[in-house]
Amino acid sequence: MEELTQKLILWLKEKVTETGGKGVVVGMSGGVDSSVVAVLCQRAFPQNTLGVIMPCHSEELDEVHARMVADKFGINTVRIVLDGVFDVLLEEVRRSKLQISQSRIAEGNLKPRLRMIVLYYLANALNYLVVGASNRSELSVGYFTKYGDGGVDLMPLGNLVKREVKELAVYLGIPQEIIDKLPSAGLWKGQTDEGELGLTYAELDSYLKTGKAKEEIKKRVDSMMDKSRHKRLPPLLPPIE
């Protein structure tokens, strides 16, 4: 774990330096992934890491956990509340003359996209890079919001499955209650990752690492991979010379 930690810290330093950046900005959701990333960023840039806590009709416990990590590891943070912005934007969309039925997914995805806007505003103003917290498990099946939490410059956990992220969290000293709580993107009240995925992270991680799983798991994961392929690629261009 120490070797992995040092490799990730060195990689963060190299990539930021290559761009002429001064540091990094990271959204802190109170989850295990963002907590691990925030600590790695703090070790890479002790004086130039900014953690951003962005409640948007969020669970209060999420902010408590984010602050717990920030306090324990000495991470500089700023709090930007997005409740009002979210409400105004959604109201304006609903007032349009388009005949659109309400969609919990579409509305929920507004939250990470608003957070992305804030992160890039701060990054541009500070000459920082935006560091994301998506892991290999989520990226593989497209479990992230395109141009939301997927809209970042660097993804240090992108090659680690969820189980490996938790192991790294234990090594780094992330509070156990954060490691143990049910993973959630916080898109709506009561939402959980595994509930949306329709399978457990243990099942997904095992298939990604070994290629072996029950037939129904294979079919589900393969289908999600195919349908989300566009989310992992740059915008498609027509084949015109």
C-alpha positions as CSV (number, residue, x, y, z in Angstrom):
1,M,0.0,0.0,0.0
2,E,2.9,2.4,0.7
3,E,4.3,1.8,-2.8
4,L,0.9,2.4,-4.4
5,T,0.4,5.5,-2.3
6,Q,3.8,6.9,-3.3
7,K,3.2,6.1,-7.0
8,L,-0.1,7.9,-7.0
9,I,1.3,10.9,-5.2
10,L,4.2,11.1,-7.6
11,W,1.8,10.8,-10.6
12,L,-0.3,13.6,-9.3
13,K,2.8,15.8,-8.9
14,E,4.1,15.0,-12.4
15,K,0.8,15.6,-14.2
16,V,0.1,18.9,-12.5
17,T,3.7,20.1,-13.1
18,E,3.5,19.1,-16.8
19,T,0.6,21.5,-17.3
20,G,2.3,24.4,-15.4
21,G,-0.4,24.1,-12.7
22,K,0.2,25.2,-9.1
23,G,-2.0,22.7,-7.3
24,V,-5.3,20.7,-7.3
25,V,-8.9,21.2,-6.4
26,V,-11.1,18.2,-5.4
27,G,-14.8,17.9,-4.5
28,M,-15.2,16.3,-1.1
29,S,-18.5,14.4,-0.9
30,G,-17.9,12.5,2.4
31,G,-17.6,9.2,0.6
32,V,-14.6,6.9,0.7
33,D,-13.4,7.6,-2.9
34,S,-13.3,11.4,-2.6
35,S,-11.8,11.0,0.9
36,V,-8.9,8.9,-0.4
37,V,-8.4,11.3,-3.3
38,A,-8.4,14.3,-1.0
39,V,-5.7,12.8,1.2
40,L,-3.6,11.8,-1.8
41,C,-3.9,15.3,-3.1
42,Q,-3.0,16.8,0.3
43,R,0.2,14.7,0.4
44,A,1.1,15.7,-3.2
45,F,0.4,19.4,-2.6
46,P,0.4,20.2,1.1
47,Q,0.0,23.9,0.5
48,N,-2.0,23.9,-2.7
49,T,-4.8,21.5,-2.3
50,L,-8.4,22.9,-2.1
51,G,-11.2,20.6,-1.0
52,V,-14.6,21.8,-2.0
53,I,-17.7,20.8,-0.1
54,M,-20.8,21.4,-2.2
55,P,-24.0,20.4,-0.6
56,C,-27.0,20.3,-3.0
57,H,-30.0,19.1,-1.0
58,S,-27.6,16.6,0.4
59,E,-27.6,14.4,3.5
60,E,-26.1,16.3,6.4
61,L,-24.0,13.3,7.4
62,D,-22.1,13.6,4.0
63,E,-20.8,17.0,5.0
64,V,-20.0,15.9,8.5
65,H,-17.8,13.1,7.0
66,A,-16.2,15.5,4.5
67,R,-15.3,17.8,7.3
68,M,-14.1,15.0,9.4
69,V,-11.5,14.0,6.8
70,A,-10.5,17.7,6.1
71,D,-9.9,18.2,9.8
72,K,-8.0,15.0,10.4
73,F,-5.6,15.5,7.5
74,G,-5.4,19.3,7.5
75,I,-7.0,19.9,4.1
76,N,-8.0,23.4,3.3
77,T,-11.7,23.6,2.3
78,V,-14.3,25.9,1.1
79,R,-18.1,25.4,1.3
80,I,-20.3,26.4,-1.5
81,V,-24.0,25.6,-1.2
82,L,-25.8,24.8,-4.4
83,D,-29.3,24.3,-3.2
84,G,-30.6,27.6,-4.6
85,V,-28.8,27.3,-7.9
86,F,-30.2,23.9,-8.4
87,D,-33.7,25.0,-7.6
88,V,-33.6,28.0,-9.9
89,L,-32.2,26.1,-12.8
90,L,-34.7,23.3,-12.5
91,E,-37.6,25.8,-12.2
92,E,-36.4,27.5,-15.4
93,V,-36.2,24.3,-17.3
94,R,-39.7,23.3,-16.0
95,R,-41.1,26.6,-17.2
96,S,-40.0,25.9,-20.8
97,K,-42.7,24.9,-23.2
98,L,-41.1,21.5,-23.9
99,Q,-43.3,18.6,-23.0
100,I,-40.8,16.8,-20.7
101,S,-41.9,14.5,-18.0
102,Q,-40.1,14.7,-14.7
103,S,-37.0,12.4,-14.6
104,R,-35.3,11.6,-11.3
105,I,-32.2,10.6,-13.2
106,A,-32.0,13.8,-15.2
107,E,-32.7,16.0,-12.2
108,G,-30.2,14.1,-10.1
109,N,-27.5,14.5,-12.7
110,L,-27.8,18.2,-12.5
111,K,-26.1,18.1,-9.1
112,P,-22.7,16.7,-10.2
113,R,-22.8,18.9,-13.3
114,L,-23.2,22.0,-11.1
115,R,-20.4,20.8,-8.9
116,M,-18.2,20.4,-12.0
117,I,-18.9,24.0,-13.0
118,V,-17.8,25.2,-9.5
119,L,-14.7,23.0,-9.5
120,Y,-13.5,24.3,-12.9
121,Y,-14.2,27.9,-11.9
122,L,-12.0,27.6,-8.9
123,A,-9.4,25.6,-10.8
124,N,-9.2,28.3,-13.5
125,A,-9.0,31.1,-11.0
126,L,-6.2,29.4,-9.0
127,N,-4.3,27.7,-11.9
128,Y,-5.1,24.3,-10.4
129,L,-6.2,21.0,-12.0
130,V,-9.5,19.3,-11.1
131,V,-9.0,15.8,-9.6
132,G,-11.8,13.3,-9.7
133,A,-12.7,10.4,-7.5
134,S,-14.1,7.8,-9.9
135,N,-12.7,4.3,-9.6
136,R,-12.3,1.5,-12.1
137,S,-15.5,-0.2,-11.0
138,E,-17.6,2.9,-11.7
139,L,-15.8,3.9,-14.9
140,S,-16.0,0.4,-16.4
141,V,-19.8,0.3,-16.4
142,G,-20.4,4.0,-16.9
143,Y,-21.6,4.7,-13.3
144,F,-20.8,8.4,-13.4
145,T,-22.3,11.5,-14.8
146,K,-21.0,12.6,-18.1
147,Y,-19.6,16.1,-17.8
148,G,-20.4,15.9,-14.1
149,D,-18.1,13.8,-11.8
150,G,-16.7,12.4,-15.0
151,G,-15.6,16.0,-16.0
152,V,-12.2,16.2,-14.5
153,D,-8.5,16.5,-15.4
154,L,-7.0,13.6,-13.4
155,M,-8.5,10.3,-12.0
156,P,-5.9,8.8,-9.6
157,L,-8.3,5.9,-8.7
158,G,-9.2,5.0,-12.3
159,N,-7.2,1.7,-12.2
160,L,-8.4,0.6,-8.8
161,V,-11.6,-1.4,-8.2
162,K,-13.8,-0.4,-5.2
163,R,-12.3,-3.1,-3.0
164,E,-8.8,-1.8,-3.6
165,V,-9.9,1.8,-2.9
166,K,-11.2,0.6,0.5
167,E,-8.0,-1.1,1.2
168,L,-6.1,2.1,0.4
169,A,-8.5,4.0,2.6
170,V,-7.7,1.8,5.6
171,Y,-4.0,2.3,5.0
172,L,-4.3,6.1,4.8
173,G,-6.3,6.2,8.0
174,I,-9.7,7.3,6.6
175,P,-12.3,7.1,9.4
176,Q,-13.8,3.6,9.5
177,E,-17.4,4.9,9.5
178,I,-16.8,6.5,6.1
179,I,-15.3,3.3,4.7
180,D,-18.2,1.2,6.0
181,K,-21.1,3.3,5.0
182,L,-23.2,2.4,1.9
183,P,-21.7,4.0,-1.2
184,S,-24.0,6.6,-2.7
185,A,-23.7,9.3,-5.4
186,G,-26.1,11.4,-3.4
187,L,-28.3,12.1,-6.4
188,W,-31.5,11.8,-4.4
189,K,-32.5,10.8,-0.9
190,G,-32.0,7.1,-0.2
191,Q,-30.1,6.5,-3.4
192,T,-27.3,3.9,-3.3
193,D,-24.7,2.8,-5.8
194,E,-25.5,-0.9,-5.6
195,G,-29.2,-0.3,-5.7
196,E,-28.8,1.5,-9.1
197,L,-26.2,-0.9,-10.4
198,G,-28.4,-3.9,-9.7
199,L,-25.4,-5.8,-8.3
200,T,-22.8,-5.5,-5.5
201,Y,-19.4,-4.0,-5.8
202,A,-18.0,-7.3,-4.7
203,E,-19.6,-9.0,-7.7
204,L,-18.5,-6.3,-10.1
205,D,-15.0,-6.1,-8.8
206,S,-14.6,-9.9,-9.0
207,Y,-15.7,-9.9,-12.6
208,L,-13.4,-7.1,-13.6
209,K,-10.4,-8.6,-11.9
210,T,-10.9,-12.3,-12.9
211,G,-13.3,-12.3,-15.9
212,K,-15.4,-14.8,-14.0
213,A,-18.9,-14.4,-12.7
214,K,-22.4,-15.9,-12.8
215,E,-23.9,-15.7,-16.2
216,E,-26.5,-13.1,-15.2
217,I,-23.8,-10.9,-13.7
218,K,-21.7,-11.2,-16.9
219,K,-24.6,-10.2,-19.1
220,R,-25.5,-7.3,-16.9
221,V,-22.0,-5.9,-16.7
222,D,-21.2,-6.5,-20.3
223,S,-24.4,-4.7,-21.3
224,M,-23.6,-1.7,-19.1
225,M,-20.1,-1.5,-20.5
226,D,-21.5,-1.5,-24.1
227,K,-24.2,1.1,-23.4
228,S,-21.8,3.4,-21.6
229,R,-18.9,3.2,-24.0
230,H,-19.6,6.8,-25.3
231,K,-19.1,8.1,-21.8
232,R,-15.5,7.0,-21.8
233,L,-14.6,8.4,-25.2
234,P,-14.1,11.9,-26.6
235,P,-17.0,13.3,-28.7
236,L,-17.4,11.2,-31.8
237,L,-16.4,12.8,-35.1
238,P,-17.8,11.9,-38.6
239,P,-15.5,9.9,-40.9
240,I,-14.9,12.9,-43.2
241,E,-11.4,13.6,-44.6
